[in-house]
Amino acid sequence: MVAAITAYAAARKRILGYDSAPTWALGFNPREVVMKYPLEVGGELMGQLWIVGFPHAKDIKFRLQIVLDGPICRLDYTDETHPNSIDGYTNGFVPMIVVGPHYHSWPINQRFFRGATKPPKLHDALPYMEPGRTFDAVLRWFCTDTNIDSLPGSHLIGLPGPGLLL
């Protein structure tokens, strides 16, 4: 399973539906909404790009993740404090704690796979240190890092407006 997820992570992917306005659905809690974009790999639908928005947040706040039978990577552009695993810290993979925007990449989390039938929980993260601070800049960086084809300037992927009602 690790080899299959690693191959998927390395494969070129294309977002479908980027040219349509987002249709938001309820997220995991009442403060968040989610939009799921299918990903195409080698002509087949395989996995999704999830964008989680926080329409009532006063500052820019969102999550980007690739889901393939479970999340395989996630960028949390939030103000959260996140503890990492002890072994990740002691082995020098990650800091003990990350504060603010951080990235749970597949390469630093694949060691948590223990033979389950879906990807493991994403325990470890590194601080997001890229210069982009707008949603579009962070989305484009995430796409590049996860081998998703570049989006055209006219794409309609965006965050929900303040006070979005569902």
N, C-alpha and C positions, 0 to 999 in steps of 0.2 A: 504494500500500500504506500509506503514512503516513496518508493521509486516512481510509482504512478503519479503521486501528487507532485513530486519534484519535476517530473517530465511535464505535467500540466502547467506548473508555475513557469517553466522555461519556454513553453509554447507561445507562439504569437496568438493573440486574442483580439477580437473585434467586438465593440459594444454595439448591440442592436437597439434601435429606438432612440438614439441620441438626438434625432431630429424632430421628436414630438415632445410637447410640454409634459412634465412629470405628472403622474397620477399618484398622489400620496395615499398611503394606507396607515392605519394605526401601527405604532411600533410596539416595543415590549412593555412600555409603561405609558401613562397618559401624557407625559411631557415630550414624547418623541413620535416622529412619523418616519415611514420608510418608503423608499422607491427601489424597485428591483429591476435591473436591466439585464436581459439575457446576454451571454457571451458566446461568440462563435469561435470555434477552434477547428481549423482544417475543414471548413464547410459543415460542421456539425454543431448543434447547440450543446454547450457543455459549460455548466456553471453560471453564476450570476455575479454582477457587481451590485452590491447593496449600498445605498446612500441613506444614512440616517440623519434626519434633521431635527432641530429643536426650535420650533417656531416661536416659542415664548422666551427664548434666551435673549438677554440684553446684548451679548457679544456674539461674534461669529463662533459657532460650535456645531460640529458634525462628525460623523464617522464614515469611513469608506472601507468596505471589505469585499473580498472575493470569497464566495461561498461555493463549495463543491462537496455536497453531502455534509457540510459543516464548514465553518470559516477556516480558511487556510492562511489568511493574513488580514490585518486590520490596522488602519491608521485612525487613531482617536485624536481629532483636533478639538480638544476640550481643555478645561482647566483642572482636570482630575489629577490626583496624586495616585501613583500606581506602584505597589511593591512588586519586585521581581522575585524569582525563585532564589533560594539560598545557593544552590549549586550553580546557577547561571552567574551569580555574583562572585562566588569563590573561584570559579573557573575563568573569570575575567570576560565573560560574554556580554554582560549587561551591568549597569549600575544597580545598587541595592534598591533605589527608588527613583522613579521618574516623576517629574512634576510638569504638568501642562501637556501640550501636544506630544504624542509618542506613537511609535510604529511597532506593531507586532508582526514582524516579517516571518515567512515560512522558514528560511534558513536558521533563525535562532530558536524556533519552536519545534522543529521536526524531531528533536531528540525526545520529546514527550510522548511520541507515538509508542504505544505498547501493545500493538497487535489488534486494536479495535477495528471495527469496520468503517469508521468515519474519522476524519481528522481530529486530533486531540484538542483540548482547550489551549488557547493561546496565552500561556503564562507570562512569557518574557517580552519586554519591549525596550527599545532604545528611544531616547529623546528625538523628536522630529526637529532637525537642525537646518533644514533647507531654507533658503531666503524667502520663498513664496509665502505670502500671508493672506492672499485672497482665496476664496473657494476655488475659482478656476485654476489658479496657479498650483494649489495643492493637488487638485484633481489631476492636472496634467503631469505633475511629478509622480504621483501614485501610478498613473497609467504607464509612464515610462519605466518605472521600477518593476512593475508586474507584467511587462511585455504586452500591454494593451496598445493597439494602434493609436496613433495620434488623432485627436479629435479635430474636426474642422472648426474654424473660428465661428461658424454659424450654429454650433451645437446648442441644444436647449436644456442641457443638464444644469440644474441649479438647485439652490436651497429653497425651502418653503418660505413664503412671506410671513411676516409677524402676524400672529393671531389666526393662522390657518384653521379653518373649521372643517371637520370631516363628517 
